[in-house]
């Protein structure tokens, strides 16, 4: 029963993330085909042609086979093909037809391709670029991280919010079987596990914060998280963008982190990207999540 309750929290986070998925705009009633690429960088004015006309293109738009994008002069669009991992950048003015295998430019648009480096092929699952992340909301204390996510660190930091003053917190961490792993009392709203309490890779945990004031119990809030397996940790390290990846490569990596349920890592990267492009609505939504 305890294990089922733990998994229910993670399932709720995944369901909420799927409900917030960002996708390309399609005509009402049109069938949703599997996308072949997603937009990982966008600068300048570009529009996506659909059955209902043309709609503005947005960062993280999903492009189905046959999608046609029009670019104004000076506009630049970068898209990552999901199967091959190839990255294509189109420069306007002109148009680009995103075919199943690769795009084709017309009307004066230029097109360049960048193949992934060996061992650094980012594979993003088609069908939706799910937006992850969940903060447990309740009156009083609110758990911030890690919540219904997977963490890379084996000694993660736990953070929560609370507007009340003159309160103390009892932090407790248990494993999937309910066994005590670590406990502490603090007046702070953050706690990092000491090096002597390294968590096991690929394991499920529950943490709880109890709020007390003058000896009275005021509230308890709890959440679950999972530590990444050794395989996922190695993959995250291998795919981590280097200086040559550019903005597009960092966006693709952030999407991969979300899909791997490494939401804390993804959130930090989304916030960095949003700070660089504060006018981009898609990035602001990801950073605020």
RALIN-V854855 format. One record per backbone hydrogen bond with DSSP energy under -1.0 kcal/mol. NH is the residue of the N-H (numbers start at 0). CO is the residue of the C=O. If there is no record, write none. Layout:
BEGIN
nh | co
NH | CO
NH | CO
END
This chain:
BEGIN
nh | co
4 | 0
5 | 1
6 | 2
7 | 3
8 | 4
9 | 5
10 | 6
11 | 7
12 | 8
13 | 9
14 | 10
15 | 11
16 | 12
17 | 13
18 | 14
20 | 17
21 | 128
29 | 26
35 | 62
36 | 62
37 | 79
38 | 60
39 | 77
40 | 77
42 | 75
46 | 69
47 | 54
48 | 67
49 | 52
52 | 49
54 | 47
56 | 45
59 | 38
60 | 57
62 | 36
65 | 97
66 | 63
68 | 95
69 | 46
70 | 93
71 | 44
74 | 71
75 | 42
76 | 89
77 | 40
78 | 87
79 | 37
80 | 85
81 | 35
84 | 80
86 | 113
87 | 78
88 | 111
89 | 76
90 | 109
91 | 74
93 | 70
94 | 105
95 | 68
96 | 103
97 | 66
98 | 96
103 | 96
105 | 94
108 | 105
109 | 90
111 | 88
113 | 86
119 | 116
129 | 127
130 | 16
141 | 160
143 | 158
144 | 158
147 | 223
149 | 260
150 | 225
157 | 190
158 | 144
159 | 188
160 | 141
167 | 211
168 | 185
169 | 209
170 | 183
171 | 207
172 | 181
173 | 205
174 | 178
177 | 174
180 | 172
181 | 172
183 | 170
185 | 168
190 | 157
192 | 155
196 | 193
198 | 153
202 | 199
204 | 224
205 | 173
206 | 222
207 | 171
208 | 220
209 | 169
210 | 218
211 | 167
212 | 215
215 | 212
217 | 210
218 | 210
220 | 208
222 | 206
224 | 204
225 | 148
226 | 202
227 | 150
232 | 228
233 | 229
234 | 230
235 | 231
236 | 232
237 | 233
238 | 234
239 | 235
244 | 241
248 | 244
249 | 245
250 | 246
251 | 247
252 | 248
253 | 249
254 | 250
255 | 251
256 | 252
257 | 253
258 | 254
259 | 255
260 | 257
261 | 256
262 | 260
265 | 261
266 | 262
267 | 263
268 | 264
269 | 265
270 | 266
271 | 267
272 | 268
273 | 269
274 | 270
275 | 271
276 | 272
279 | 276
283 | 279
284 | 280
285 | 281
286 | 282
287 | 283
END
